[in-house]
Amino acid sequence: MTEPWASVEDVAKHLGVAKDSIYRWIDHRGLPAQKIGRLWKFKLSEVDAWVRASGATEEPGSTEGNAK
């Protein structure tokens, strides 16, 4: 049985983040996704592997989360 494709909404819910984060991660951090027409689609197994490989961690030099 093949794994079904998931939507941006599905991935956001799966990871517990906002949809905006998903779009940002596609553009800037290489979140594995396929664009089908105007929609982004995902395989949750690939998303999980990306997270485990630290794809969702802060980028070096990022000011997010740095209190000064």
Secondary structure, 3 states (H helix, E strand, C coil): CCCCCECHHHHHHHHCCCHHHHHHHHHHHCCCCEEECCEEEECHHHHHHHHHCCCCCCCCCCCCCCCC
